[in-house]
Each structure stands twice: as C-alpha cells, then as structure tokens.
Amino acid sequence: MQYILFDHFGVRNNLKPFTLVRPVACIRVGILTIAQKWEKYLGTQVSFQTEAYLEAKFDAPPLDTLDKYVLIDGSICPDLSLTAAIQQLQPGEALSNSRGEILALHYDKSVFAKDLREAFQPKKLVAYTNEFTRIENLWDIFQQNAAQIQSDFRLITQGRTSTPIADPHTIVYNPQNVFVEEGAQLKACVLNAEKGVIYIGKGAQVSEGSIIQSNFALGDHAVVNPGAKMRGDTTIGPYCKVGGEISNSVFFGYSNKGHDGFLGNSVVGEWCNFGADTNCSNLKNNYGNIKVWNYGVHDYIDSRQQFCGVMMGDHSKAGINTMFNTGTVVGINANVYGAGFPAKFIPSFAWGGADAGFGTYDLQKAFETANLMMQRRGKACDEAEQAILTHVFNHRLTP
C-alpha cells in the first residue's frame, strides 16, 4: 500500500514560514521529521500531497495515476495505536477524530477527490477516540519537542545497544537514558539524562566543556561547540553547528548558531546562520501572552504562550549582536542586521534592520549566497531549490 501525507490547508498556513519551502510532514519535531516517523511506524516509504511548486523537490505522485492509496494528515505525529487504526481501514473508509476531522482516508478510484481542500464524503467514518499529537501552530513544534524526543528515542533505539563513550573525561548522569550512534565523538563534556533522554547521532561531535541536559537530540554529523550550554527539550538537526545557550528549541538541519548568545523556545529552519552574540527574548517583561505573526490571517494572533522566541525560515541570516524580540517571525531568505530590535515580523527576502529599515534581497544574490553555504555541506542550490525560492520571492507580498 502507498501512503501519502497530505497538507491540511489551515495547518499549512499556520506553520509558515517553514511550510513555504516544504510539506507539513517534513517539519522536524523530536529526533525525526513527521514523515520519517511515519516511515518507521509503517515500515515503508511515504510520499506527499502538497503545493504544486514543491512537487519537483518532494515526492508527490499525481493521485489520478494511482488506483489505491492511503492519505494521512501530515501534521499528525504517529504512534502505535494510530498506525494500527489506519492500517485497518478498508477502501472508502476514513478515520476521524471527535470533531469529525479526517485523520486518514483509504482511497480507491470510486472515492477519488483531486483537491483535498474540497469536502469529500467517505463511504464510512471510523471514530478514533484515543489522544494523538498534531503540530498545528508554530509554537507546537517546541512545545511538543520533549515528548517527541522521548517517543522517537524509544522508536530508534529499541533492541539496539549504544556505542560506548570511551572518553574518560566525559561525565554521564543516568547513562541508561543516553544513546550514542556509531562515529560520534564526545570529549570532556557533561551529559545529564536524569530527567529524560539524550540522543547523539552518527558522526556527531560534542566538544570540550559543553553541557547537555535532557531531553536532547543531536542529529547526524552535527556539532556542539566548546563551552556550549544545551538546555533541555532541544533538538539540533543534522549537520548543524551550535554554541552559546540554547533552550527548548528545534533546529531542522544544516543551520549554524556557533557563537555565544541565547536562543530559547525557538524554531530554526535549514541553512540559517546566527552571527556572534545574537540573542532572542522568549519572555515579555510583563509576563503576558506573546503575539505571533500568522500568515493565514496576515496579522498578529495571540499565541496564549508565555514563552516564545524566534521562528526563522530557511536560508535566513542574522548579523552579529542581532536582538530578536519575543515571538519574532522571520521569513525565507531574509538578512537581518544592525542595532535595536527589528520588527516582530520580517518578510521573506527582506534585507536590513531596525536602524536602516528593510529593502529587498536580490534574488540572484540570494541564490549565490545559498549555493556558497550549501556547498560547505556538500549540497547545491539546484534548479529545484531555486524554483521554490523563486516562487516564494514572487509571492512574498501576498497573504
């Protein structure tokens, strides 16, 4: 059976800027992306039903060429119970929650619908009453991160043995909750897994004097720089390089925050860079709720969160000593620098800061910068990537 993760339209808008350049299910929360979780639970590769401009980069087969398939809401994180319920669906049946929302649908030609945003009528609704985790808002990514790290940790490490930590100067508290993959290097660091789990990916490096608290995930070939303080409920995705102090934040992958500075309750896309001593505020002085820009309503909304830092879209950069206010949203390929707090919403391809204002980042120069950064990780800003960025550039001023 072919499983296809579809973008829930409202959720997709809520999760921009990250979904400007990826399907919803390619968001990382915990150790894995949502799509990678489904592949583990289902035991097979998944594909995507998403926006047309993303199809060249992401596996998105034309649905009208398939006889049978199962559609799953790509914003939902799987578990054993939910996976079993989906696999038991018969053709034409849909799994729904208590609000009547479709969680999954077993399609065949007789119940085919081309546009998932239009209403469709399955032959039978199967009620699913168990609790499950859905990533619906930007802040859900870091709020659900601790639980998803623990869930992914069990999923990935079950029946396996951790690579021993050979360094005599590394201190480990509660070692049974620490898993180190092959090729990882740890030197004179502290791993405290007393309150959760710590996962260190293949070929990752944890440098001298760094401190890691649980729950924590370090992706394959990622680096924690000397003296870094990695506080709990944090994910550093593959090939990232981080330093300073990071708390309850998620880095999707290939991004850098190598220097001192604080980042908390934040989400960072791919190919981002934070200059030295960049900081974010994650708590208002009056301890009130934080308003966050929403692409769907094209305005700020009350997040009902007391803690929320910066949400930075892919390919964006911050110059040295940049200060981000609580709940700042940065779009795709923005370049932020200068003194003072910039606006709490920085559109895609903006160039500037609080003191000088913002202009527009030239598209071709953005390609050049992206390619130079990606080459450092053995990647390239190829035609598919450029086409996606061009689409975002051309639609950056629309809601």
C-alpha positions as CSV (number, residue, x, y, z in Angstrom):
1,M,0.0,0.0,0.0
2,Q,1.2,3.5,-0.8
3,Y,0.9,6.1,2.0
4,I,0.6,9.8,1.1
5,L,0.9,12.5,3.7
6,F,-1.3,15.5,2.8
7,D,-1.1,19.1,3.8
8,H,-4.0,20.3,5.8
9,F,-4.6,23.7,4.3
10,G,-5.3,25.6,7.5
11,V,-2.4,24.0,9.3
12,R,-0.1,24.7,6.4
13,N,-0.8,28.4,6.7
14,N,-0.3,28.3,10.4
15,L,3.1,26.7,10.0
16,K,4.5,29.2,7.6
17,P,7.3,30.3,7.1
18,F,8.5,26.7,7.4
19,T,5.9,25.3,5.1
20,L,6.7,27.9,2.4
21,V,9.6,25.5,1.3
22,R,8.4,22.1,2.5
23,P,5.4,19.9,3.0
24,V,3.9,20.0,6.6
25,A,5.2,16.4,7.2
26,C,8.8,17.5,6.6
27,I,8.8,19.5,9.8
28,R,11.2,18.2,12.4
29,V,9.9,17.7,15.9
30,G,11.7,15.4,18.2
31,I,14.6,13.5,16.6
32,L,12.8,12.8,13.3
33,T,10.7,14.7,10.9
34,I,7.0,13.8,10.9
35,A,7.5,11.9,7.6
36,Q,10.4,9.9,9.0
37,K,8.3,8.9,12.0
38,W,5.6,7.6,9.7
39,E,8.1,5.6,7.7
40,K,9.4,4.0,10.8
41,Y,5.9,3.1,12.0
42,L,4.5,2.0,8.7
43,G,7.7,0.2,7.6
44,T,7.6,1.7,4.1
45,Q,8.5,5.0,2.3
46,V,5.9,7.7,2.2
47,S,5.2,10.4,-0.3
48,F,3.4,13.8,-0.2
49,Q,0.4,15.7,-1.4
50,T,1.4,19.3,-1.3
51,E,1.6,22.6,-3.2
52,A,2.4,22.2,-6.9
53,Y,5.6,24.3,-6.7
54,L,7.1,21.9,-4.1
55,E,6.4,18.7,-6.1
56,A,9.7,18.7,-8.1
57,K,11.8,18.5,-4.9
58,F,9.5,16.3,-2.8
59,D,8.0,13.0,-3.8
60,A,4.4,14.0,-4.8
61,P,2.9,11.5,-7.2
62,P,-0.2,12.5,-9.3
63,L,-3.1,11.0,-7.4
64,D,-5.1,10.3,-10.5
65,T,-2.4,7.8,-11.7
66,L,-2.9,5.6,-8.6
67,D,-5.6,3.0,-8.1
68,K,-5.4,2.8,-4.3
69,Y,-3.6,4.6,-1.6
70,V,-4.0,5.8,2.0
71,L,-4.0,9.6,2.7
72,I,-2.8,10.7,6.2
73,D,-2.9,14.2,7.6
74,G,0.8,15.2,7.5
75,S,0.5,17.4,10.6
76,I,-0.1,14.3,12.9
77,C,2.7,12.5,14.7
78,P,2.2,8.8,14.6
79,D,2.1,6.3,17.4
80,L,1.3,2.5,17.6
81,S,-2.4,2.9,18.2
82,L,-3.0,5.4,15.4
83,T,-0.9,3.5,13.0
84,A,-2.8,0.3,13.6
85,A,-6.2,2.1,13.2
86,I,-5.1,3.5,9.9
87,Q,-3.8,0.2,8.6
88,Q,-7.1,-1.4,9.4
89,L,-9.1,1.0,7.2
90,Q,-10.9,-0.5,4.3
91,P,-11.3,1.2,0.9
92,G,-13.6,4.1,1.2
93,E,-13.3,4.4,4.9
94,A,-11.9,7.4,6.8
95,L,-10.6,7.7,10.3
96,S,-11.9,10.8,12.1
97,N,-11.5,12.4,15.5
98,S,-14.2,13.6,17.9
99,R,-14.6,16.8,15.9
100,G,-15.3,14.9,12.7
101,E,-12.0,15.9,11.1
102,I,-10.4,13.4,8.7
103,L,-7.2,12.0,10.0
104,A,-6.7,9.4,7.3
105,L,-8.6,8.0,4.3
106,H,-8.2,4.8,2.4
107,Y,-8.8,5.8,-1.2
108,D,-9.7,3.9,-4.3
109,K,-10.9,5.1,-7.7
110,S,-14.5,5.2,-6.6
111,V,-13.9,7.8,-3.8
112,F,-11.2,9.9,-5.5
113,A,-11.0,13.6,-4.9
114,K,-8.5,15.8,-6.7
115,D,-8.5,18.7,-4.3
116,L,-8.1,17.9,-0.6
117,R,-9.3,21.3,0.3
118,E,-12.8,20.5,-1.1
119,A,-15.2,18.5,1.0
120,F,-15.3,14.7,0.2
121,Q,-17.6,12.1,1.5
122,P,-16.1,8.8,2.5
123,K,-18.3,5.7,2.5
124,K,-17.8,5.2,6.2
125,L,-16.4,7.3,9.1
126,V,-14.5,5.3,11.7
127,A,-14.2,7.1,15.0
128,Y,-10.8,7.4,16.6
129,T,-11.1,8.3,20.3
130,N,-7.5,8.0,21.5
131,E,-5.4,11.0,22.1
132,F,-2.8,11.9,19.5
133,T,-0.3,14.7,18.8
134,R,-0.8,17.2,16.0
135,I,1.5,20.1,15.0
136,E,-0.9,22.9,14.2
137,N,0.9,26.1,15.2
138,L,4.5,27.3,15.2
139,W,4.9,27.0,18.9
140,D,3.6,23.4,18.9
141,I,7.0,22.5,17.4
142,F,9.0,23.4,20.5
143,Q,6.2,22.6,22.9
144,Q,5.8,19.0,21.7
145,N,9.5,18.5,21.3
146,A,10.3,16.9,24.6
147,A,7.6,14.3,24.3
148,Q,8.5,13.6,20.7
149,I,12.2,13.2,21.5
150,Q,11.3,10.6,24.1
151,S,8.9,8.8,21.6
152,D,11.5,8.9,18.8
153,F,14.2,7.7,21.2
154,R,12.2,4.6,22.0
155,L,11.4,4.0,18.4
156,I,15.0,4.4,17.2
157,T,16.9,2.6,19.9
158,Q,14.6,-0.3,20.8
159,G,16.6,-3.5,20.7
160,R,19.9,-1.7,20.0
161,T,23.0,-1.0,22.1
162,S,24.5,2.4,22.4
163,T,28.1,2.9,21.3
164,P,30.2,3.1,24.5
165,I,31.6,6.5,25.4
166,A,35.4,6.0,25.6
167,D,36.4,9.5,26.7
168,P,37.5,9.3,30.4
169,H,36.8,13.0,30.9
170,T,33.1,12.9,29.8
171,I,30.7,12.7,32.7
172,V,27.3,11.0,32.2
173,Y,24.4,11.1,34.6
174,N,21.9,8.3,34.2
175,P,23.7,6.6,31.3
176,Q,20.8,4.2,30.6
177,N,19.0,7.2,29.1
178,V,21.8,8.1,26.7
179,F,22.2,6.6,23.3
180,V,25.3,7.4,21.1
181,E,25.4,6.3,17.5
182,E,28.4,5.0,15.7
183,G,31.2,7.5,14.9
184,A,30.1,10.2,17.4
185,Q,32.8,11.9,19.3
186,L,32.5,13.2,22.8
187,K,35.3,15.0,24.7
188,A,35.3,16.3,28.3
189,C,31.6,17.2,28.3
190,V,28.7,16.6,30.7
191,L,25.6,14.7,29.7
192,N,22.8,14.9,32.3
193,A,20.0,12.5,31.4
194,E,18.4,12.4,34.9
195,K,15.1,14.0,33.7
196,G,14.9,12.5,30.3
197,V,16.8,11.1,27.3
198,I,19.8,12.2,25.3
199,Y,20.4,11.0,21.7
200,I,23.7,11.7,19.9
201,G,23.6,10.9,16.1
202,K,26.1,9.3,13.8
203,G,29.3,11.2,13.3
204,A,28.1,14.0,15.7
205,Q,30.6,15.9,17.9
206,V,30.2,17.2,21.4
207,S,33.1,19.4,22.2
208,E,35.1,20.1,25.4
209,G,33.4,21.9,28.2
210,S,29.9,21.6,26.8
211,I,26.9,20.8,29.0
212,I,23.9,18.9,27.7
213,Q,20.6,18.4,29.6
214,S,17.8,16.1,28.7
215,N,15.6,15.9,26.7
216,F,18.1,16.5,23.9
217,A,18.7,15.2,20.4
218,L,21.8,15.9,18.3
219,G,21.4,14.9,14.6
220,D,23.9,13.1,12.4
221,H,27.2,15.0,11.9
222,A,26.0,17.9,14.0
223,V,28.5,19.7,16.2
224,V,28.1,21.2,19.7
225,N,31.0,23.8,20.1
226,P,33.3,24.1,23.1
227,G,31.6,25.5,26.2
228,A,28.1,25.4,24.9
229,K,25.1,25.0,27.2
230,M,22.4,22.9,25.6
231,R,19.4,23.1,27.9
232,G,16.5,20.6,27.9
233,D,13.8,19.8,25.3
234,T,16.1,20.8,22.4
235,T,16.7,19.3,19.0
236,I,19.8,20.2,16.9
237,G,19.2,18.7,13.5
238,P,21.7,17.0,11.2
239,Y,24.8,18.9,10.1
240,C,24.1,21.9,12.4
241,K,26.8,23.7,14.4
242,V,25.7,25.3,17.6
243,G,27.2,27.1,20.6
244,G,26.2,29.5,23.4
245,E,23.0,28.8,25.2
246,I,20.0,27.0,23.6
247,S,16.8,26.0,25.4
248,N,13.7,24.2,24.3
249,S,14.4,24.9,20.6
250,V,14.4,23.0,17.4
251,F,16.9,23.3,14.5
252,F,15.7,21.5,11.4
253,G,19.1,20.9,10.0
254,Y,22.2,22.5,8.2
255,S,21.9,25.7,10.3
256,N,24.5,27.4,12.4
257,K,24.5,29.2,15.7
258,G,28.1,28.7,16.5
259,H,28.8,31.5,19.0
260,D,27.7,32.9,22.3
261,G,24.2,34.2,22.7
262,F,20.8,32.9,23.9
263,L,18.1,31.2,21.9
264,G,15.0,29.8,23.7
265,N,11.6,28.5,22.7
266,S,12.5,28.9,19.1
267,V,12.4,27.1,15.8
268,V,15.0,27.4,13.1
269,G,14.7,26.1,9.5
270,E,17.5,24.9,7.3
271,W,20.5,26.9,6.0
272,C,20.2,29.6,8.6
273,N,23.0,31.4,10.3
274,F,23.2,33.4,13.6
275,G,26.1,35.9,13.9
276,A,28.1,36.1,17.1
277,D,26.2,37.2,20.2
278,T,22.8,37.1,18.5
279,N,20.1,36.8,21.2
280,C,16.4,36.4,21.4
281,S,13.9,37.3,24.1
282,N,11.5,34.5,24.9
283,L,9.6,36.1,27.8
284,K,7.9,39.6,27.9
285,N,8.8,41.9,30.8
286,N,5.1,41.9,32.0
287,Y,4.9,38.0,31.7
288,G,2.0,38.4,29.4
289,N,0.9,36.3,26.4
290,I,3.0,36.7,23.2
291,K,1.5,37.7,19.9
292,V,2.9,35.9,16.8
293,W,2.5,36.7,13.1
294,N,0.2,34.4,11.3
295,Y,0.4,34.0,7.5
296,G,-3.2,32.8,7.2
297,V,-4.9,35.9,8.7
298,H,-2.0,38.2,7.7
299,D,-1.8,39.7,11.2
300,Y,-0.6,39.0,14.7
301,I,-2.5,36.5,16.8
302,D,-2.5,35.7,20.5
303,S,-0.4,32.6,20.9
304,R,-1.6,32.2,24.5
305,Q,2.1,31.4,25.2
306,Q,4.1,33.0,27.9
307,F,7.4,31.7,26.4
308,C,8.1,32.1,22.6
309,G,11.3,33.2,20.9
310,V,12.1,33.5,17.2
311,M,10.8,31.5,14.3
312,M,13.3,31.7,11.5
313,G,12.6,30.4,8.0
314,D,15.1,28.6,5.8
315,H,18.1,30.4,4.3
316,S,17.7,33.5,6.6
317,K,20.7,35.1,8.4
318,A,21.2,37.3,11.4
319,G,24.3,39.6,11.7
320,I,26.4,39.9,14.9
321,N,24.6,41.3,18.0
322,T,21.2,41.0,16.4
323,M,18.4,41.2,19.0
324,F,15.1,39.4,18.3
325,N,12.0,40.3,20.4
326,T,9.6,37.8,21.8
327,G,7.6,35.9,19.1
328,T,9.6,37.2,16.1
329,V,8.8,35.5,12.8
330,V,11.4,35.7,10.1
331,G,10.5,34.6,6.6
332,I,12.6,32.8,4.0
333,N,16.0,34.2,2.8
334,A,15.9,37.3,5.0
335,N,19.1,39.1,6.0
336,V,18.7,40.9,9.4
337,Y,21.4,43.1,10.9
338,G,22.1,46.3,12.8
339,A,21.3,47.8,16.2
340,G,18.0,47.7,18.0
341,F,15.1,45.2,17.9
342,P,13.8,44.6,14.3
343,A,10.1,44.2,13.6
344,K,8.4,41.2,15.0
345,F,7.5,40.1,11.5
346,I,10.3,40.1,8.9
347,P,9.0,39.1,5.4
348,S,10.8,36.8,3.1
349,F,13.7,38.3,1.2
350,A,13.9,41.3,3.4
351,W,17.3,42.9,3.8
352,G,18.1,45.3,6.7
353,G,17.3,46.0,10.3
354,A,15.7,48.3,12.8
355,D,18.0,51.2,12.3
356,A,18.2,51.3,8.5
357,G,14.8,49.8,7.6
358,F,14.3,46.9,5.2
359,G,14.9,46.6,1.4
360,T,14.5,43.6,-0.9
361,Y,17.2,40.9,-1.1
362,D,18.1,40.5,-4.8
363,L,17.0,37.0,-5.9
364,Q,20.2,36.2,-7.8
365,K,22.4,37.3,-5.0
366,A,20.3,35.1,-2.7
367,F,20.9,32.1,-4.9
368,E,24.7,32.8,-4.8
369,T,24.7,33.0,-1.0
370,A,22.6,29.9,-0.7
371,N,24.8,28.0,-3.0
372,L,28.0,29.0,-1.2
373,M,26.5,28.0,2.2
374,M,25.1,24.7,0.8
375,Q,28.5,23.8,-0.8
376,R,30.0,23.8,2.7
377,R,27.8,20.8,3.4
378,G,28.3,19.1,0.1
379,K,24.9,20.3,-1.3
380,A,24.0,22.8,-4.0
381,C,21.2,25.3,-4.6
382,D,20.0,23.4,-7.6
383,E,17.2,24.1,-10.1
384,A,14.5,22.6,-7.8
385,E,15.7,24.7,-4.8
386,Q,15.9,27.8,-7.0
387,A,12.4,27.2,-8.3
388,I,10.9,27.0,-4.8
389,L,12.8,30.1,-3.7
390,T,11.7,32.0,-6.8
391,H,8.0,31.1,-6.1
392,V,8.4,32.4,-2.5
393,F,10.1,35.6,-3.8
394,N,7.3,36.2,-6.3
395,H,4.6,35.7,-3.7
396,R,6.3,37.3,-0.7
397,L,3.9,40.3,-0.5
398,T,0.7,38.3,-0.6
399,P,-1.1,37.0,2.4
